[in-house]
Amino acid sequence: MSYKIFKTENTVNNMSYYSVEVNDSRTMLIKASSTATQSDIDAFVDERLASENAHLEFLEKEEADAAYAKEQENV
């Protein structure tokens, strides 16, 4: 997926912060090389979103497991 970069701030050591619009209600700050391409930024955003989704799925499973254990009175 392609994301809109709406702001770039240069930092030291040939790095930049890219403010990226993920969707209408969410932005993300990505730190990458100042020479990063749109494809590089898209890959960073996709990777972070996948990581966040995996973490949320883990938390949901933990919650479901805890509820099941409570039901079974194994707590």
VORODO-114365 format. One record per atom (N, C-alpha, C, O): residue in one letter; x, y, z; residue number from 1; atom name. Coordinates in steps of 0.1 Angstrom, whole numbers, plus 2048, in hexadecimal, padded with zeros to 3 digits. Example, Ala and Ser with C-alpha at 12.3 -4.5 7.8 and 13.67 -1.06 7.14 Angstrom:
REM residues 2
@res A&u 884&v 7C7&w 84E&n 1&atom N
@res A&u 87B&v 7D3&w 84E&n 1&atom CA
@res A&u 884&v 7DF&w 84E&n 1&atom C
@res A&u 88E&v 7DF&w 855&n 1&atom O
@res S&u 880&v 7EA&w 847&n 2&atom N
@res S&u 889&v 7F5&w 847&n 2&atom CA
@res S&u 881&v 800&w 84F&n 2&atom C
@res S&u 886&v 80B&w 850&n 2&atom O
***
This chain:
REM residues 75
@res M&u 808&v 7F4&w 800&n 1&atom N
@res M&u 800&v 800&w 800&n 1&atom CA
@res M&u 809&v 80C&w 800&n 1&atom C
@res M&u 814&v 80C&w 806&n 1&atom O
@res S&u 804&v 817&w 7FA&n 2&atom N
@res S&u 80C&v 823&w 7F9&n 2&atom CA
@res S&u 806&v 82D&w 803&n 2&atom C
@res S&u 7FA&v 82F&w 804&n 2&atom O
@res Y&u 80F&v 833&w 80B&n 3&atom N
@res Y&u 80B&v 83D&w 815&n 3&atom CA
@res Y&u 80F&v 84B&w 812&n 3&atom C
@res Y&u 81A&v 84C&w 80B&n 3&atom O
@res K&u 808&v 855&w 816&n 4&atom N
@res K&u 80B&v 863&w 812&n 4&atom CA
@res K&u 815&v 868&w 81D&n 4&atom C
@res K&u 812&v 868&w 829&n 4&atom O
@res I&u 821&v 86D&w 818&n 5&atom N
@res I&u 82A&v 873&w 821&n 5&atom CA
@res I&u 827&v 882&w 821&n 5&atom C
@res I&u 828&v 888&w 816&n 5&atom O
@res F&u 823&v 888&w 82C&n 6&atom N
@res F&u 81F&v 896&w 82C&n 6&atom CA
@res F&u 829&v 89F&w 832&n 6&atom C
@res F&u 827&v 8AB&w 832&n 6&atom O
@res K&u 833&v 899&w 839&n 7&atom N
@res K&u 83D&v 8A2&w 83F&n 7&atom CA
@res K&u 84A&v 89A&w 840&n 7&atom C
@res K&u 84A&v 88E&w 844&n 7&atom O
@res T&u 855&v 8A1&w 83E&n 8&atom N
@res T&u 863&v 89B&w 83F&n 8&atom CA
@res T&u 86B&v 8A4&w 847&n 8&atom C
@res T&u 86C&v 8B0&w 844&n 8&atom O
@res E&u 872&v 89F&w 852&n 9&atom N
@res E&u 87B&v 8A7&w 85A&n 9&atom CA
@res E&u 889&v 8A0&w 85A&n 9&atom C
@res E&u 88A&v 895&w 85E&n 9&atom O
@res N&u 893&v 8A7&w 855&n 10&atom N
@res N&u 8A0&v 8A2&w 855&n 10&atom CA
@res N&u 8A6&v 8A2&w 863&n 10&atom C
@res N&u 8A4&v 8AB&w 86B&n 10&atom O
@res T&u 8AE&v 898&w 866&n 11&atom N
@res T&u 8B5&v 897&w 873&n 11&atom CA
@res T&u 8C4&v 895&w 870&n 11&atom C
@res T&u 8C8&v 897&w 864&n 11&atom O
@res V&u 8CB&v 891&w 87A&n 12&atom N
@res V&u 8DA&v 88F&w 878&n 12&atom CA
@res V&u 8DC&v 881&w 872&n 12&atom C
@res V&u 8D3&v 879&w 871&n 12&atom O
@res N&u 8E8&v 87F&w 86D&n 13&atom N
@res N&u 8ED&v 872&w 868&n 13&atom CA
@res N&u 8E5&v 86D&w 85C&n 13&atom C
@res N&u 8E2&v 861&w 85B&n 13&atom O
@res N&u 8E1&v 876&w 853&n 14&atom N
@res N&u 8DA&v 872&w 847&n 14&atom CA
@res N&u 8CD&v 86B&w 84A&n 14&atom C
@res N&u 8C9&v 862&w 842&n 14&atom O
@res M&u 8C6&v 86F&w 854&n 15&atom N
@res M&u 8B9&v 869&w 858&n 15&atom CA
@res M&u 8AE&v 874&w 857&n 15&atom C
@res M&u 8B1&v 87F&w 858&n 15&atom O
@res S&u 8A2&v 86F&w 855&n 16&atom N
@res S&u 896&v 878&w 855&n 16&atom CA
@res S&u 88B&v 872&w 85C&n 16&atom C
@res S&u 889&v 866&w 85D&n 16&atom O
@res Y&u 882&v 87B&w 861&n 17&atom N
@res Y&u 875&v 876&w 867&n 17&atom CA
@res Y&u 86B&v 879&w 85C&n 17&atom C
@res Y&u 86A&v 884&w 856&n 17&atom O
@res Y&u 863&v 86F&w 859&n 18&atom N
@res Y&u 858&v 870&w 84F&n 18&atom CA
@res Y&u 84B&v 86F&w 856&n 18&atom C
@res Y&u 848&v 865&w 85C&n 18&atom O
@res S&u 842&v 879&w 854&n 19&atom N
@res S&u 835&v 878&w 85A&n 19&atom CA
@res S&u 82C&v 873&w 84E&n 19&atom C
@res S&u 82C&v 878&w 843&n 19&atom O
@res V&u 826&v 867&w 851&n 20&atom N
@res V&u 81F&v 860&w 847&n 20&atom CA
@res V&u 810&v 85E&w 84B&n 20&atom C
@res V&u 80D&v 85B&w 856&n 20&atom O
@res E&u 807&v 861&w 841&n 21&atom N
@res E&u 7F9&v 85F&w 844&n 21&atom CA
@res E&u 7F6&v 851&w 841&n 21&atom C
@res E&u 7F6&v 84C&w 835&n 21&atom O
@res V&u 7F1&v 849&w 84B&n 22&atom N
@res V&u 7EE&v 83B&w 84A&n 22&atom CA
@res V&u 7E0&v 83A&w 845&n 22&atom C
@res V&u 7DD&v 832&w 83B&n 22&atom O
@res N&u 7D7&v 842&w 84B&n 23&atom N
@res N&u 7C9&v 842&w 846&n 23&atom CA
@res N&u 7C3&v 850&w 84A&n 23&atom C
@res N&u 7CB&v 858&w 84F&n 23&atom O
@res D&u 7B6&v 852&w 849&n 24&atom N
@res D&u 7B1&v 85F&w 84C&n 24&atom CA
@res D&u 7B2&v 863&w 85A&n 24&atom C
@res D&u 7B2&v 86F&w 85D&n 24&atom O
@res S&u 7B4&v 85A&w 863&n 25&atom N
@res S&u 7B4&v 85D&w 871&n 25&atom CA
@res S&u 7C1&v 85A&w 878&n 25&atom C
@res S&u 7C3&v 85B&w 884&n 25&atom O
@res R&u 7CB&v 856&w 870&n 26&atom N
@res R&u 7D8&v 851&w 877&n 26&atom CA
@res R&u 7E4&v 856&w 86F&n 26&atom C
@res R&u 7E4&v 854&w 862&n 26&atom O
@res T&u 7EE&v 85B&w 876&n 27&atom N
@res T&u 7FB&v 85E&w 870&n 27&atom CA
@res T&u 805&v 856&w 877&n 27&atom C
@res T&u 803&v 851&w 883&n 27&atom O
@res M&u 811&v 854&w 871&n 28&atom N
@res M&u 81C&v 84D&w 877&n 28&atom CA
@res M&u 829&v 854&w 874&n 28&atom C
@res M&u 82A&v 85A&w 86A&n 28&atom O
@res L&u 832&v 854&w 87E&n 29&atom N
@res L&u 83F&v 85A&w 87C&n 29&atom CA
@res L&u 849&v 84F&w 87A&n 29&atom C
@res L&u 84A&v 846&w 882&n 29&atom O
@res I&u 850&v 850&w 86F&n 30&atom N
@res I&u 85A&v 846&w 86B&n 30&atom CA
@res I&u 868&v 84D&w 86A&n 30&atom C
@res I&u 869&v 857&w 864&n 30&atom O
@res K&u 872&v 846&w 870&n 31&atom N
@res K&u 87F&v 84B&w 86F&n 31&atom CA
@res K&u 887&v 842&w 865&n 31&atom C
@res K&u 887&v 836&w 867&n 31&atom O
@res A&u 88C&v 848&w 85B&n 32&atom N
@res A&u 893&v 840&w 851&n 32&atom CA
@res A&u 89E&v 849&w 84A&n 32&atom C
@res A&u 89F&v 855&w 84D&n 32&atom O
@res S&u 8A5&v 843&w 842&n 33&atom N
@res S&u 8B0&v 84A&w 83A&n 33&atom CA
@res S&u 8AA&v 856&w 833&n 33&atom C
@res S&u 89E&v 855&w 82E&n 33&atom O
@res S&u 8B1&v 860&w 832&n 34&atom N
@res S&u 8AD&v 86C&w 82A&n 34&atom CA
@res S&u 8AB&v 869&w 81B&n 34&atom C
@res S&u 8A4&v 870&w 814&n 34&atom O
@res T&u 8B1&v 85E&w 817&n 35&atom N
@res T&u 8B0&v 85A&w 809&n 35&atom CA
@res T&u 8A5&v 84F&w 807&n 35&atom C
@res T&u 8A4&v 849&w 7FC&n 35&atom O
@res A&u 89D&v 84D&w 811&n 36&atom N
@res A&u 892&v 842&w 810&n 36&atom CA
@res A&u 888&v 846&w 805&n 36&atom C
@res A&u 885&v 852&w 803&n 36&atom O
@res T&u 884&v 83C&w 7FE&n 37&atom N
@res T&u 87A&v 83E&w 7F3&n 37&atom CA
@res T&u 86C&v 83C&w 7F8&n 37&atom C
@res T&u 86A&v 837&w 804&n 37&atom O
@res Q&u 862&v 83F&w 7F0&n 38&atom N
@res Q&u 855&v 83D&w 7F4&n 38&atom CA
@res Q&u 852&v 82E&w 7F7&n 38&atom C
@res Q&u 84B&v 82B&w 801&n 38&atom O
@res S&u 858&v 825&w 7EF&n 39&atom N
@res S&u 857&v 817&w 7F2&n 39&atom CA
@res S&u 85D&v 813&w 7FF&n 39&atom C
@res S&u 858&v 80A&w 806&n 39&atom O
@res D&u 868&v 819&w 803&n 40&atom N
@res D&u 86F&v 816&w 810&n 40&atom CA
@res D&u 865&v 81A&w 81B&n 40&atom C
@res D&u 863&v 812&w 825&n 40&atom O
@res I&u 860&v 826&w 81A&n 41&atom N
@res I&u 857&v 82B&w 825&n 41&atom CA
@res I&u 84A&v 822&w 826&n 41&atom C
@res I&u 846&v 81F&w 830&n 41&atom O
@res D&u 845&v 81E&w 81A&n 42&atom N
@res D&u 839&v 816&w 81A&n 42&atom CA
@res D&u 83C&v 808&w 821&n 42&atom C
@res D&u 834&v 803&w 828&n 42&atom O
@res A&u 848&v 803&w 81E&n 43&atom N
@res A&u 84C&v 7F6&w 824&n 43&atom CA
@res A&u 84D&v 7F8&w 834&n 43&atom C
@res A&u 849&v 7EF&w 83B&n 43&atom O
@res F&u 853&v 803&w 838&n 44&atom N
@res F&u 854&v 805&w 847&n 44&atom CA
@res F&u 846&v 806&w 84D&n 44&atom C
@res F&u 844&v 800&w 858&n 44&atom O
@res V&u 83D&v 80D&w 847&n 45&atom N
@res V&u 830&v 80F&w 84C&n 45&atom CA
@res V&u 829&v 801&w 84D&n 45&atom C
@res V&u 823&v 7FE&w 857&n 45&atom O
@res D&u 82A&v 7FA&w 842&n 46&atom N
@res D&u 823&v 7ED&w 841&n 46&atom CA
@res D&u 829&v 7E3&w 84C&n 46&atom C
@res D&u 821&v 7DC&w 852&n 46&atom O
@res E&u 836&v 7E4&w 84E&n 47&atom N
@res E&u 83C&v 7DB&w 858&n 47&atom CA
@res E&u 837&v 7DF&w 866&n 47&atom C
@res E&u 835&v 7D6&w 86E&n 47&atom O
@res R&u 837&v 7EC&w 869&n 48&atom N
@res R&u 832&v 7F0&w 876&n 48&atom CA
@res R&u 823&v 7ED&w 878&n 48&atom C
@res R&u 820&v 7E8&w 883&n 48&atom O
@res L&u 81B&v 7EF&w 86E&n 49&atom N
@res L&u 80D&v 7EB&w 86F&n 49&atom CA
@res L&u 80B&v 7DC&w 872&n 49&atom C
@res L&u 803&v 7D8&w 87A&n 49&atom O
@res A&u 813&v 7D4&w 86B&n 50&atom N
@res A&u 812&v 7C6&w 86D&n 50&atom CA
@res A&u 817&v 7C2&w 87B&n 50&atom C
@res A&u 811&v 7B9&w 881&n 50&atom O
@res S&u 821&v 7C8&w 880&n 51&atom N
@res S&u 826&v 7C6&w 88E&n 51&atom CA
@res S&u 81B&v 7CA&w 898&n 51&atom C
@res S&u 819&v 7C2&w 8A1&n 51&atom O
@res E&u 815&v 7D5&w 896&n 52&atom N
@res E&u 80A&v 7DA&w 89F&n 52&atom CA
@res E&u 7FE&v 7D0&w 89F&n 52&atom C
@res E&u 7F9&v 7CC&w 8A9&n 52&atom O
@res N&u 7FB&v 7CB&w 893&n 53&atom N
@res N&u 7F0&v 7C2&w 892&n 53&atom CA
@res N&u 7F3&v 7B4&w 898&n 53&atom C
@res N&u 7EA&v 7AF&w 89F&n 53&atom O
@res A&u 7FF&v 7B0&w 897&n 54&atom N
@res A&u 803&v 7A3&w 89E&n 54&atom CA
@res A&u 803&v 7A5&w 8AD&n 54&atom C
@res A&u 7FE&v 79C&w 8B4&n 54&atom O
@res H&u 807&v 7B0&w 8B2&n 55&atom N
@res H&u 806&v 7B3&w 8C0&n 55&atom CA
@res H&u 7F8&v 7B3&w 8C5&n 55&atom C
@res H&u 7F5&v 7AE&w 8D0&n 55&atom O
@res L&u 7EF&v 7BA&w 8BE&n 56&atom N
@res L&u 7E1&v 7BA&w 8C1&n 56&atom CA
@res L&u 7DA&v 7AC&w 8C1&n 56&atom C
@res L&u 7D3&v 7A9&w 8CA&n 56&atom O
@res E&u 7DE&v 7A4&w 8B8&n 57&atom N
@res E&u 7D9&v 797&w 8B7&n 57&atom CA
@res E&u 7DE&v 78F&w 8C3&n 57&atom C
@res E&u 7D6&v 787&w 8C9&n 57&atom O
@res F&u 7EA&v 791&w 8C7&n 58&atom N
@res F&u 7F0&v 78A&w 8D3&n 58&atom CA
@res F&u 7E8&v 78E&w 8DF&n 58&atom C
@res F&u 7E5&v 785&w 8E7&n 58&atom O
@res L&u 7E6&v 79B&w 8E1&n 59&atom N
@res L&u 7DE&v 7A0&w 8ED&n 59&atom CA
@res L&u 7D0&v 79A&w 8ED&n 59&atom C
@res L&u 7CB&v 797&w 8F8&n 59&atom O
@res E&u 7CA&v 79A&w 8E1&n 60&atom N
@res E&u 7BC&v 794&w 8E1&n 60&atom CA
@res E&u 7BC&v 785&w 8E5&n 60&atom C
@res E&u 7B3&v 781&w 8EC&n 60&atom O
@res K&u 7C6&v 77E&w 8E0&n 61&atom N
@res K&u 7C7&v 770&w 8E4&n 61&atom CA
@res K&u 7CA&v 76E&w 8F3&n 61&atom C
@res K&u 7C4&v 765&w 8F9&n 61&atom O
@res E&u 7D2&v 776&w 8F8&n 62&atom N
@res E&u 7D5&v 776&w 907&n 62&atom CA
@res E&u 7C8&v 779&w 90F&n 62&atom C
@res E&u 7C5&v 772&w 919&n 62&atom O
@res E&u 7C0&v 782&w 90A&n 63&atom N
@res E&u 7B4&v 786&w 911&n 63&atom CA
@res E&u 7AA&v 77A&w 910&n 63&atom C
@res E&u 7A3&v 777&w 91A&n 63&atom O
@res A&u 7A9&v 774&w 904&n 64&atom N
@res A&u 7A0&v 769&w 902&n 64&atom CA
@res A&u 7A4&v 75D&w 90B&n 64&atom C
@res A&u 79C&v 756&w 911&n 64&atom O
@res D&u 7B1&v 75A&w 90C&n 65&atom N
@res D&u 7B6&v 750&w 914&n 65&atom CA
@res D&u 7B4&v 752&w 923&n 65&atom C
@res D&u 7B0&v 749&w 92A&n 65&atom O
@res A&u 7B5&v 75E&w 927&n 66&atom N
@res A&u 7B3&v 762&w 935&n 66&atom CA
@res A&u 7A4&v 760&w 938&n 66&atom C
@res A&u 7A0&v 75B&w 943&n 66&atom O
@res A&u 79B&v 764&w 92F&n 67&atom N
@res A&u 78D&v 763&w 931&n 67&atom CA
@res A&u 789&v 754&w 932&n 67&atom C
@res A&u 781&v 750&w 93A&n 67&atom O
@res Y&u 78F&v 74C&w 929&n 68&atom N
@res Y&u 78D&v 73D&w 929&n 68&atom CA
@res Y&u 791&v 737&w 936&n 68&atom C
@res Y&u 78A&v 72F&w 93C&n 68&atom O
@res A&u 79D&v 73B&w 93B&n 69&atom N
@res A&u 7A2&v 735&w 947&n 69&atom CA
@res A&u 799&v 739&w 953&n 69&atom C
@res A&u 797&v 731&w 95C&n 69&atom O
@res K&u 794&v 746&w 953&n 70&atom N
@res K&u 78B&v 74A&w 95E&n 70&atom CA
@res K&u 77E&v 742&w 95E&n 70&atom C
@res K&u 779&v 73E&w 968&n 70&atom O
@res E&u 779&v 73F&w 951&n 71&atom N
@res E&u 76D&v 737&w 950&n 71&atom CA
@res E&u 76F&v 729&w 956&n 71&atom C
@res E&u 767&v 724&w 95C&n 71&atom O
@res Q&u 77B&v 724&w 954&n 72&atom N
@res Q&u 77E&v 716&w 958&n 72&atom CA
@res Q&u 783&v 716&w 967&n 72&atom C
@res Q&u 786&v 70C&w 96C&n 72&atom O
@res E&u 784&v 722&w 96D&n 73&atom N
@res E&u 789&v 724&w 97A&n 73&atom CA
@res E&u 797&v 71F&w 97C&n 73&atom C
@res E&u 79A&v 719&w 986&n 73&atom O
@res N&u 79F&v 721&w 972&n 74&atom N
@res N&u 7AD&v 71D&w 973&n 74&atom CA
@res N&u 7B7&v 729&w 976&n 74&atom C
@res N&u 7C3&v 728&w 974&n 74&atom O
@res V&u 7B1&v 733&w 97B&n 75&atom N
@res V&u 7B9&v 73F&w 97E&n 75&atom CA
@res V&u 7BE&v 73E&w 98C&n 75&atom C
@res V&u 7C5&v 747&w 991&n 75&atom O
***
